Amino acid sequence: MEVVGDYDKDGFAHVRGLIAKEIAQAFMMSVKSATRGVPIPLSKPQFRPAVLQRAAFDVSEQTFQPLSFFLWGLTPTISNLLGRELLPTYSYFRIYRQSDICRVHSDRPSSEHGLSLTLAYSDDKTWELQVGRERTETLYPLAEDFGTMDYASIAMEVGDAVLYQASHYAHGRITPNPNAWSAHLFMFWVDRDGAYRNHAFDETPLEKVDFTFV
């Protein structure tokens, strides 16, 4: 694993080789198994996040529990990389199609620290993530590009990730996806003792759990 960039100074860093390509492949196999080989009905009307121009295959951790295990399991690693204690908030998996883009935006407080992890490219063509170079303290409005703002483009291989301060830096994918499809995992955290601590576990309060054994 190699970290390229200064996360605290620039708001983002490229993490090369965060996971092995074999792990990425195994995760994709688990997704395929969960769909039982049924084709994904993207041609039919469905929910579409505002950041997208058309529907994508989105899966939340509520639907596919292995996402939570991935998020929780990576929490110590990301905490060590950032040099601070983190608590997980939420994660989701997305498959983009050819020519898709992701509009420029920033995220809600639950996304204080974000990670975009590339899991698969159908045609082995890297697709860049763009991150703006200006910090924002308010929600960045949806836009097709960065306007006059300078930004960085980070090309990720399978197993690579970009760590970014998702609540404070605009980001998106403004160049069309060159692959027939590509698969990505998005994970988010907050500082354990920071201003957004109450957003841990996406604002789900933790309660004492009592077990009864027979």
Secondary structure, DSSP 8 states (H G I E B T S, - for coil): -EEES-HHHHSEEEEETSS-HHHHHHHHHHHHHHTTT----TTS-----TT-SS--EEEETTT-THHHHHHHHHHHHHHHHHTS-EEEEEEEEEEEETT--EEEE---GGGSEEEEEEEEETT----EEEEEEEE-SS----BSS-TT--EEEEE--TT-EEEE-TTTEEEEE-S---SSEEEEEEEEEEETTSTTGGGGGGG-----------
